[in-house]
């Protein structure tokens, strides 16, 4: 049956840390974008700094929202942000609610990441390991932009790290609290200042031996290793973001059997479960359409 996700407003898919729109012929959101377009949606993928603070990336997003509005004649956009992209989307929704119809967080660290907390403690400010890590990460981010054929954007890996810690996101939330739950693990307000807020995410489940063919994928194994650094949300995280940290607005579900990259279906191997992460985006676009967005 033909799907209908022809939303009233265009959809922007916002990438997170070390994300990109395309490198050569490879597109980070390729499967998501194609599925949405096949269902009738107008979809755009903005290019943001691969590493920087939430506010800097949010301002870059606002500039590209303006261009999409001018190009399409639309009055608003729907923002779907993956990982740190959710924070940039939240910033745009808070600063320019007149241009944003909805903000959807997919695996977003809306209350910070315990992994970022661990890295921040390990990289002592002002010491050599921090300088080395910042240089390597920033050069890598610039390399990604070069491969993508984009004009250079500012990169700041330490600003990105600070922006993802519990403390950093806490300060961000103090300025932009729209859609946040008032209790840990709860639901937030869906509609604030005319903007609707939604979220979904996943958790690593079972043992590595229950992961199907993903058990041999190095990225999945890396995420399982990183999940060991979570304390407050041990066994309730996707390898980068805790389950309850991801909550924003109406929580569609926060325990899908996905690791952090599964929500973009980037592993390239069949999953050991029946939930199709790409279908979730189409279902959500249908949800937005039904809400008049």
N, C-alpha and C positions, 0 to 999 in steps of 0.2 A: 504494500500500500504506500502511495506517495505521501511523504511527510510534509507538513506545512509549518515552517518556522519563519515565515515572512513577517518579521517583527516590524512594528511601526517605525522604530528608530534603528539606525545602523548599529552593528555590534563591533566593538574594538576588543581584540584579544591582546592583553598586556603581559609581556614576558617579565620574568623575575631576574634574580641574580645570575650573572653569566649567561643570560638569555639573549635571543636575537630573533629577528624576523626571518632572515634567510642567510645561508652561506652557500654561494654558488647555486646549485639547484635544490639544495636541502633546506626545507622550511621547518622551523621548530613546531609551528602550529598547523602543518600541512593537512593532516588527517582531520583535525577539528575544523579548520577553515573550509575544506572541501565538503565535509558532511553538512555543515551549516548552509553553505551556498547551494548544495544540491536540494536542500529543503526550503530554499527561497530567501534566505537571509542575505542582507548586504553586510559583508565582513571586511574589516581592515585590521592590519597588524602594525602598530606604531613601532618605531625604532627608538629605544631609550638607551642611556648609558648602561653598559653591562654591570658596572660597579659604581654605585654612588648612594647618597642618602635618599631617603624616601621623598623629601621635599624637592630635591633637585630633579629626581626622576619624575615626580609629580608635575613640576612646572614644564618639563619637556613634553609630558603627556598632554597637558592643557594646550600647548601650542599646536600639537597635532590634532587634538579634538577640534580646534578652531578651523584647521584646514579641511577636515572631513565635513564639518558643517557647511563650510563655504562651497565645497565641491559637490555635495549631495543635495543641498537645500534643506536638509533636516534641521530641526530646532534643538534636538538633543541626541545623545548617544547612550547605548547600553555598554557598560564596561565589564569585562570578565578578566580578572587578573589572576595569574598563576604565581604562587609563592610570593616573592617580594612585590610582584606586579599588583597584588591585591592592595598593598599599602599605597602604591602610587595611585591606584584607582580610587581608594578611599580619600586620599588627599584631594584629587580632582573633584570628587563628589561633594566634599566639605567646602572647598574654596569656590567652586562654580556650580552650585546646584541647579542653576538655571539652564546649564548645558548638559546635565547628566540625568538620565531617566532612571538608571539602576546601576548598582555596583554589586558585582558577584565575586566573592573570594573563593578561589579553588586552591586548597592546600596552603592558605595564607597564614603567616605567623602573626596573627592579629593581637597576640599578647606576648610576642617575643619567642625566640627559639633557645631551648636549653643547649643546643649544639653551639650556637653563637656565643652563649655565655661561657662555655668551656673554652672555645677558641680565644675569646677575649682575655680570659685569665692566663692562657698559655702564652699568648703574645704580649709580653710585658711592654707597655707603652715606652717608647724612646730607646728600647734595646734593639740589638742587631736582628734577632729573629723577626721582630715586627717589621723592620725596614726591608728585610729580604722578602718576607711574605707580601708586603705591600707592592714592592717592585715587580715581583713575579706575577701577582694577580692583575696588576694594572697593565702590564705588558701583554698578558694573555687577553685581557678585555679589548685592548687596542688592536690586537691581532685578529680577533673575531670581527671587529668592525671593518678592518681592512679587507678581510675575506668576503664580507658582505657587500663591499663596494660602497660603503656609506661615508659621508663626511665625518671627520673626527668629532667625537663627543667627549666631554671631560670624563675622566675615570678617577675614582678614589676608593680603593678597596677597603681601607680602614674606615672611611665614612660609612661604607656599606655594612661592614661588620658591626660597627657601633649602632647603626640604625636597626639591626636585627636582634640585638640582645634584649633581654627582658627589661633592662633599665632604659635602653634606647626607645623601644616600642612603647614603654610606659609613658615616657615624656611625649612621644608622638600622640598617644591616645589622650593625654591631657589636653592637647590642642584640638584634636579631631576625634571626638568620642562617638560620632554618629554610628548607629548600628551595633554598638558593643553591648554584650550582655552585662547585666548588673550583678550577676552571680557567676562564679566559676562553673563552666560547663552548661550554662543556661542559654536561652535564646535571647537575641537582641530585638530591638524595635525594627520592624520591617520598613516602615515609612517614616522618614525624617527629612524635613525641609523639602518635601516633594520628591525625594530620591528613595527608591526601594533598595533594600539591602538583603543579600542572600549569601549562603556559603555551603560548601561541601568539601569533604576531604576523606582520607583513608588512613588505615593503620596497617603495620606489618603484622601478619597473623600466622600462627602456627610456627613450625620449625622450618628450617631451610629445605628439609626433605619433603615438605608439603607444598613447595612453591612451583612444582611442575618444572618445565624447561627453564624457568627463570633461575633455578638453583645454580645453573652453570654460567649465568650472566654476571660479569664482573661488577657492573654498576649496582645490580640488586644486592650482591654480596657486600659491596661497599656500604650501601645504605643500612644493611643489617648490622654491620660493624659500628657505624656511626650511632645507631639507635642505642648502643650500650652506654652512651654518655648522657642519656636522659635519666633523671632521678625522679622528679615530680610526676612525669608522665612515662615512666618506664613501662614498656609493653603496651603503651597507648600512644604511639607515634608512628610516623611514616619514614623515619630515618633522618628527617630534617626538621619537622614541625610536629609538635604535640597535638593530640586530638582536640583537647579543649581549648588550646591556644588558637585553633583555627576558627572557632565559632564567631560568627558575625551575622547580625540580622536574623532572618528566618533560616535556621539550620536544616537543610534538606536531609543531610546525613553526614556523620563525621567518622564512621567506622566502615567505609567501603573497604574491601580487601585489596587495597592499593598501597604501594610505596609511593614516595614523593614524585617519581617520574612516571608512574603508571597513570596518573591523572592527565598526562599528555600522550599516553600510550607510546613511549619512546624506547621501550626495551627491545622491540622488534621480535619478540618470541610470544607464542600463545600463552595466555594466562591460565592458571589452574582454577579459574572460577568462571561463572557465566555472566558476570557484569561487564558490559562493554563501556569503558570510560568515555569513548567518543560519543556514544549514544546519549550519555548524560548531558552533553552540551546541546544536542538537538532537543532533548526533552525539556531542557531549561529554556531554550529559545521559544519553544511552544508555550511554556509557562509565561514567559515575558509577553508573548503575543496575546495570550488570553487575558493578561492584566492590562492590555492596551498600550504596552510599551514596545 
